[in-house]
Amino acid sequence: EVLLVESGGGLVQPGGSLKLSCVASGFTADDYAVGWFRQAPGKDRERVSIISTTYGDTYYTDSVKGRFTISRDNAKNTVYLQMNSLKLEDTAVYYCAAVRARGSYYFVGGGAAPNEYPYWGQGTQVTVSS
């Protein structure tokens, strides 16, 4: 059974930084696409960034490019999301999600729909406010 546990959310001022962590357990030796979605009140859950556990390929949604960095530490079974230059519109619950990867599909634009990911964490709140 795959379990994902997020941490690192909190309250930060605009322009500030936060680092989210997602600790995974139960993965097999297959390649997985692991990443972050977010959901703001009244809005759909949207994909933020994805990384390959084996090859390190990444995907970022346009609104976070240049500000967010996804990384992994396979020895710790952990995926990170470093968020810099945070904006008010980054406020949301951030969820870690995972799926067995299918080649480069999830890193070239595929995998936008939440229902493509069978494994989810419980979510962590990120609030950007002055």
GUDO-529589 format. One record per residue (C-alpha): x, z, y; residue number from 1; chain. Coordinates in steps of 0.5 Angstrom, whole numbers. Layout:
<pts>
<pt xx="X" zz="Z" yy="Y" num="NUM" chaine="A"/>
...
</pts>
This chain:
<pts>
<pt xx="0" zz="0" yy="0" num="1" chaine="A"/>
<pt xx="3" zz="-2" yy="7" num="2" chaine="A"/>
<pt xx="2" zz="3" yy="12" num="3" chaine="A"/>
<pt xx="4" zz="2" yy="20" num="4" chaine="A"/>
<pt xx="5" zz="8" yy="24" num="5" chaine="A"/>
<pt xx="6" zz="7" yy="32" num="6" chaine="A"/>
<pt xx="9" zz="12" yy="37" num="7" chaine="A"/>
<pt xx="12" zz="11" yy="44" num="8" chaine="A"/>
<pt xx="6" zz="10" yy="48" num="9" chaine="A"/>
<pt xx="4" zz="14" yy="55" num="10" chaine="A"/>
<pt xx="3" zz="14" yy="62" num="11" chaine="A"/>
<pt xx="8" zz="10" yy="67" num="12" chaine="A"/>
<pt xx="8" zz="7" yy="74" num="13" chaine="A"/>
<pt xx="8" zz="0" yy="75" num="14" chaine="A"/>
<pt xx="15" zz="-3" yy="75" num="15" chaine="A"/>
<pt xx="17" zz="2" yy="69" num="16" chaine="A"/>
<pt xx="19" zz="2" yy="62" num="17" chaine="A"/>
<pt xx="16" zz="4" yy="55" num="18" chaine="A"/>
<pt xx="19" zz="3" yy="48" num="19" chaine="A"/>
<pt xx="14" zz="3" yy="43" num="20" chaine="A"/>
<pt xx="16" zz="4" yy="35" num="21" chaine="A"/>
<pt xx="12" zz="2" yy="29" num="22" chaine="A"/>
<pt xx="15" zz="5" yy="22" num="23" chaine="A"/>
<pt xx="13" zz="1" yy="16" num="24" chaine="A"/>
<pt xx="12" zz="3" yy="9" num="25" chaine="A"/>
<pt xx="10" zz="0" yy="3" num="26" chaine="A"/>
<pt xx="13" zz="-7" yy="4" num="27" chaine="A"/>
<pt xx="16" zz="-11" yy="-1" num="28" chaine="A"/>
<pt xx="22" zz="-16" yy="-1" num="29" chaine="A"/>
<pt xx="18" zz="-21" yy="2" num="30" chaine="A"/>
<pt xx="19" zz="-24" yy="9" num="31" chaine="A"/>
<pt xx="13" zz="-20" yy="14" num="32" chaine="A"/>
<pt xx="11" zz="-22" yy="21" num="33" chaine="A"/>
<pt xx="10" zz="-16" yy="24" num="34" chaine="A"/>
<pt xx="8" zz="-15" yy="31" num="35" chaine="A"/>
<pt xx="4" zz="-12" yy="37" num="36" chaine="A"/>
<pt xx="-3" zz="-13" yy="39" num="37" chaine="A"/>
<pt xx="-6" zz="-10" yy="45" num="38" chaine="A"/>
<pt xx="-14" zz="-9" yy="47" num="39" chaine="A"/>
<pt xx="-16" zz="-7" yy="54" num="40" chaine="A"/>
<pt xx="-23" zz="-4" yy="55" num="41" chaine="A"/>
<pt xx="-28" zz="-9" yy="55" num="42" chaine="A"/>
<pt xx="-23" zz="-15" yy="52" num="43" chaine="A"/>
<pt xx="-21" zz="-18" yy="46" num="44" chaine="A"/>
<pt xx="-15" zz="-16" yy="42" num="45" chaine="A"/>
<pt xx="-9" zz="-20" yy="44" num="46" chaine="A"/>
<pt xx="-3" zz="-22" yy="41" num="47" chaine="A"/>
<pt xx="3" zz="-20" yy="45" num="48" chaine="A"/>
<pt xx="9" zz="-21" yy="40" num="49" chaine="A"/>
<pt xx="11" zz="-22" yy="33" num="50" chaine="A"/>
<pt xx="18" zz="-22" yy="29" num="51" chaine="A"/>
<pt xx="20" zz="-24" yy="22" num="52" chaine="A"/>
<pt xx="23" zz="-18" yy="18" num="53" chaine="A"/>
<pt xx="28" zz="-22" yy="15" num="54" chaine="A"/>
<pt xx="30" zz="-28" yy="19" num="55" chaine="A"/>
<pt xx="29" zz="-24" yy="26" num="56" chaine="A"/>
<pt xx="25" zz="-30" yy="29" num="57" chaine="A"/>
<pt xx="20" zz="-28" yy="35" num="58" chaine="A"/>
<pt xx="14" zz="-30" yy="39" num="59" chaine="A"/>
<pt xx="12" zz="-28" yy="45" num="60" chaine="A"/>
<pt xx="5" zz="-29" yy="49" num="61" chaine="A"/>
<pt xx="7" zz="-32" yy="56" num="62" chaine="A"/>
<pt xx="5" zz="-26" yy="60" num="63" chaine="A"/>
<pt xx="10" zz="-22" yy="57" num="64" chaine="A"/>
<pt xx="16" zz="-27" yy="57" num="65" chaine="A"/>
<pt xx="22" zz="-24" yy="60" num="66" chaine="A"/>
<pt xx="19" zz="-17" yy="61" num="67" chaine="A"/>
<pt xx="18" zz="-15" yy="53" num="68" chaine="A"/>
<pt xx="23" zz="-15" yy="48" num="69" chaine="A"/>
<pt xx="21" zz="-14" yy="40" num="70" chaine="A"/>
<pt xx="27" zz="-12" yy="35" num="71" chaine="A"/>
<pt xx="27" zz="-9" yy="28" num="72" chaine="A"/>
<pt xx="32" zz="-4" yy="25" num="73" chaine="A"/>
<pt xx="31" zz="-6" yy="17" num="74" chaine="A"/>
<pt xx="35" zz="0" yy="15" num="75" chaine="A"/>
<pt xx="29" zz="5" yy="19" num="76" chaine="A"/>
<pt xx="24" zz="0" yy="17" num="77" chaine="A"/>
<pt xx="22" zz="0" yy="24" num="78" chaine="A"/>
<pt xx="20" zz="-5" yy="29" num="79" chaine="A"/>
<pt xx="20" zz="-4" yy="37" num="80" chaine="A"/>
<pt xx="17" zz="-7" yy="43" num="81" chaine="A"/>
<pt xx="21" zz="-5" yy="49" num="82" chaine="A"/>
<pt xx="17" zz="-6" yy="55" num="83" chaine="A"/>
<pt xx="20" zz="-7" yy="62" num="84" chaine="A"/>
<pt xx="17" zz="-9" yy="69" num="85" chaine="A"/>
<pt xx="10" zz="-6" yy="67" num="86" chaine="A"/>
<pt xx="4" zz="-8" yy="71" num="87" chaine="A"/>
<pt xx="-3" zz="-5" yy="71" num="88" chaine="A"/>
<pt xx="-5" zz="-11" yy="67" num="89" chaine="A"/>
<pt xx="-1" zz="-8" yy="61" num="90" chaine="A"/>
<pt xx="-6" zz="-2" yy="60" num="91" chaine="A"/>
<pt xx="-9" zz="-3" yy="53" num="92" chaine="A"/>
<pt xx="-8" zz="1" yy="47" num="93" chaine="A"/>
<pt xx="-3" zz="-3" yy="43" num="94" chaine="A"/>
<pt xx="-3" zz="-4" yy="36" num="95" chaine="A"/>
<pt xx="2" zz="-5" yy="30" num="96" chaine="A"/>
<pt xx="0" zz="-11" yy="25" num="97" chaine="A"/>
<pt xx="3" zz="-14" yy="19" num="98" chaine="A"/>
<pt xx="2" zz="-20" yy="15" num="99" chaine="A"/>
<pt xx="7" zz="-23" yy="9" num="100" chaine="A"/>
<pt xx="10" zz="-29" yy="13" num="101" chaine="A"/>
<pt xx="9" zz="-36" yy="11" num="102" chaine="A"/>
<pt xx="15" zz="-40" yy="14" num="103" chaine="A"/>
<pt xx="15" zz="-41" yy="21" num="104" chaine="A"/>
<pt xx="8" zz="-41" yy="22" num="105" chaine="A"/>
<pt xx="7" zz="-34" yy="26" num="106" chaine="A"/>
<pt xx="13" zz="-35" yy="30" num="107" chaine="A"/>
<pt xx="11" zz="-42" yy="33" num="108" chaine="A"/>
<pt xx="4" zz="-40" yy="36" num="109" chaine="A"/>
<pt xx="0" zz="-39" yy="29" num="110" chaine="A"/>
<pt xx="-3" zz="-32" yy="28" num="111" chaine="A"/>
<pt xx="-6" zz="-31" yy="34" num="112" chaine="A"/>
<pt xx="-13" zz="-28" yy="31" num="113" chaine="A"/>
<pt xx="-13" zz="-21" yy="29" num="114" chaine="A"/>
<pt xx="-16" zz="-22" yy="23" num="115" chaine="A"/>
<pt xx="-10" zz="-26" yy="20" num="116" chaine="A"/>
<pt xx="-7" zz="-19" yy="19" num="117" chaine="A"/>
<pt xx="-9" zz="-15" yy="14" num="118" chaine="A"/>
<pt xx="-5" zz="-9" yy="16" num="119" chaine="A"/>
<pt xx="-6" zz="-5" yy="22" num="120" chaine="A"/>
<pt xx="-3" zz="2" yy="25" num="121" chaine="A"/>
<pt xx="-8" zz="7" yy="29" num="122" chaine="A"/>
<pt xx="-6" zz="5" yy="36" num="123" chaine="A"/>
<pt xx="-2" zz="8" yy="42" num="124" chaine="A"/>
<pt xx="-5" zz="8" yy="49" num="125" chaine="A"/>
<pt xx="0" zz="5" yy="54" num="126" chaine="A"/>
<pt xx="-3" zz="6" yy="61" num="127" chaine="A"/>
<pt xx="0" zz="3" yy="67" num="128" chaine="A"/>
<pt xx="-2" zz="7" yy="74" num="129" chaine="A"/>
<pt xx="1" zz="9" yy="80" num="130" chaine="A"/>
</pts>
